[in-house]
């Protein structure tokens, strides 16, 4: 089994890099790292060099990155994935530099989502220079699409150290790789893609201040403000350029006692099962996976 230590980043392809970058900084509030590479904008939210890379080119999600302990763990992961029949590619030194990691491998999950495992991602010690007072303090989780969430769980739990925290019927599987209720979620969708990218904020007040800010700037709110009964998090989903959904949330549950926790199942049609505050719960947009012929 491959042990993931954390989520690392999302790489998203955009046809209009300037517009997508302005939205990520001026609206979402992320810090833009100093330009170091043509055609790529690195956005920062926490101790990581970046958590989101916007890559000029075809529109769609390019990769979702996850961290392993070190180079030896990465080599073992490569061997195990190849033994399970996955086609694994090693990133070049230049590609690793773009991701600000020592090395990485890439492969597609059984549903077509492109995943990358990385070792030694760069850490930055200076405080994050958020471009506005959004309250962001952490890249919280990412959510992928798959046609069968139960099959997706079998892949993540059978290949990696992901454990199910809760189910939302056949619609979603919420998984943890550390005490946080979920660092990864899989939602039911016909095609591979990134359902959303989450950022934790400092207070519940930040969620509501951001809600007013987004409304004032004409941003499409997809869900919320609301409260998920599974993670207890107060949430707000909103749509950025090129079909990319962002989420702010506060108050996510931590599962400290592994032995005592039992996954629960929520009926998505039951009022309050997705939003305890009974707001609209129409499914948020997905940025589709770019079908790649080479590593980006």
ABEGO torsion letter per residue (X at the ends): XBBBABBABBBBBBABAAAAAAAAAAAAGBBBBBBABBGBBBBBABABABABBBBBEBBEBABBBBBBABAAAAAAAAAAAAAAGBBBBBBBAAAAAAAGBABBBBBBBAAGBBBBBBBGBBBBABBBBBABBAGBABBABBBBBBABAAAAAAAAAAABABBBABBBEAABBBBBABABABABBBBBBABBEBABBBBBBABAAAAAAAAAAAAAAGBBBABOBBBBAAAGBBBBBBBBBGGBBBBBBBGBBBBABAAABBBBBBBAABBGAABAAGBBABBBBBBBBBBBABBX
